[in-house]
């Protein structure tokens, strides 16, 4: 019985250590001086957007193309406008947190045809892109 408990405990430890939580690590959190690429998909009549494809295929593909320059990425799905009766201004917004704008532009230019073709798979919206420098971050303790 003691051997069985020991084996079960060992199995538990192996499984626990192999699990990935999906939490943001300290190394991947945004920092002042980094850059944020915002990709905005404006809402409108006859606009289509496949969020599942965007989440599971496009953004992971983009992360692979950006490589080590990418610290993390985010995806926002529009759910409401300013008031409950307002339409959402953007169907989705994607964000890339990068360290080097020159390296980002280089990766995009090298893969522009692949990126454009993939965009056509999940949307008919022409995205608006803005690159910003992160000037300030404030984290509040909400405990």
Protein Blocks (a to p, Z undefined) as FASTA:
>chain_A
ZZmmmmmmmmmmmmmmmpcehiacfklpccehiacddddddddehiacdfklmmmmmmmm
mmmmnmmmlmbdcddddfbdfblklccfbfbdcddddfblklmmmmmmmmmmmmmmmmmm
moccdcdddddddfbdcdddfZZ
